[in-house]
Amino acid sequence: MIMTATIHPVILPVPDDARGLPPPRKVRFLSRHAREALRRSAERLHVELGPLEKDLRGAPLPFQGYFWSLTHKPEYVGGVLAPSPVGLDLEKIKPCSEGLFQKTASEAEWALASETDRERLFFRYWTAKEAVLKTGGEGIKDLSRCTVREVLDDAHLLVDYGGVTWPVEQIFFEGHVASAASQGVRLEWILPEQPVWI
């Protein structure tokens, strides 16, 4: 695959004082903060963000030929802008239930990885599939239609969805994993200052 562009997924920490906000205010803050991450990603491409609109399903609509994706969790948010469909997801690595583990991937998919850390592998697959679903504006309802096709190494895997194979790049920081899916691009991650690698 020929790489046509470099994109910059940006991950920002959520300030301590925002973590204790009441739920409605916290959601609004996280959304704004994720848009700041997106603005910084766009800045790297020398693009000024315009209005960020969504379709009736809530899927991000491209503007000026650029696609975008946001993600936010209690401790970190992220945003990325790209010249082709893109998806970004992040999660904190923590224990998960056996039922969720079984619903997220098949036995054949789990067998593709040699990784021994079950929680880490679970969130690698979960965020990879979520990132791929976001490339088309789909929600978690289609998770079962995403299939991990190949685990290339500790930071790259391939996910099949809708007849297309998506390359997914992952990065680990401070007990979290972030996944970005896009075709024909090279990623340069912009992480919080002095990340602690796991």
RAPESUL-V906426 format. One record per residue. N is the residue number from 1. RES is the residue in one letter. SS is DSSP state (H for helix, E for strand, - for the rest). Layout:
# RAPESUL-V906426
n | res | ss
N | RES | SS
N | RES | SS
This chain:
# RAPESUL-V906426
n | res | ss
1 | M | -
2 | I | -
3 | M | -
4 | T | -
5 | A | E
6 | T | E
7 | I | E
8 | H | -
9 | P | -
10 | V | E
11 | I | E
12 | L | E
13 | P | E
14 | V | -
15 | P | -
16 | D | H
17 | D | H
18 | A | H
19 | R | H
20 | G | -
21 | L | -
22 | P | -
23 | P | H
24 | P | H
25 | R | H
26 | K | H
27 | V | H
28 | R | H
29 | F | H
30 | L | H
31 | S | H
32 | R | H
33 | H | H
34 | A | H
35 | R | H
36 | E | H
37 | A | H
38 | L | H
39 | R | H
40 | R | H
41 | S | H
42 | A | H
43 | E | H
44 | R | H
45 | L | -
46 | H | -
47 | V | -
48 | E | -
49 | L | -
50 | G | -
51 | P | -
52 | L | -
53 | E | -
54 | K | E
55 | D | -
56 | L | -
57 | R | -
58 | G | -
59 | A | -
60 | P | E
61 | L | -
62 | P | -
63 | F | E
64 | Q | -
65 | G | -
66 | Y | E
67 | F | E
68 | W | E
69 | S | E
70 | L | E
71 | T | E
72 | H | E
73 | K | -
74 | P | -
75 | E | -
76 | Y | E
77 | V | E
78 | G | E
79 | G | E
80 | V | E
81 | L | E
82 | A | E
83 | P | -
84 | S | -
85 | P | -
86 | V | E
87 | G | E
88 | L | E
89 | D | E
90 | L | E
91 | E | E
92 | K | E
93 | I | -
94 | K | -
95 | P | -
96 | C | -
97 | S | -
98 | E | H
99 | G | H
100 | L | H
101 | F | H
102 | Q | H
103 | K | H
104 | T | H
105 | A | -
106 | S | -
107 | E | H
108 | A | H
109 | E | H
110 | W | H
111 | A | -
112 | L | -
113 | A | -
114 | S | -
115 | E | -
116 | T | -
117 | D | -
118 | R | H
119 | E | H
120 | R | H
121 | L | H
122 | F | H
123 | F | H
124 | R | H
125 | Y | H
126 | W | H
127 | T | H
128 | A | H
129 | K | H
130 | E | H
131 | A | H
132 | V | H
133 | L | H
134 | K | H
135 | T | H
136 | G | -
137 | G | -
138 | E | -
139 | G | -
140 | I | H
141 | K | H
142 | D | H
143 | L | H
144 | S | H
145 | R | H
146 | C | -
147 | T | E
148 | V | E
149 | R | E
150 | E | E
151 | V | E
152 | L | -
153 | D | -
154 | D | -
155 | A | -
156 | H | E
157 | L | E
158 | L | E
159 | V | E
160 | D | E
161 | Y | E
162 | G | -
163 | G | -
164 | V | E
165 | T | E
166 | W | E
167 | P | E
168 | V | E
169 | E | E
170 | Q | E
171 | I | E
172 | F | E
173 | F | E
174 | E | -
175 | G | -
176 | H | E
177 | V | E
178 | A | E
179 | S | E
180 | A | E
181 | A | E
182 | S | E
183 | Q | -
184 | G | -
185 | V | E
186 | R | E
187 | L | E
188 | E | -
189 | W | -
190 | I | E
191 | L | -
192 | P | -
193 | E | -
194 | Q | -
195 | P | -
196 | V | -
197 | W | -
198 | I | -
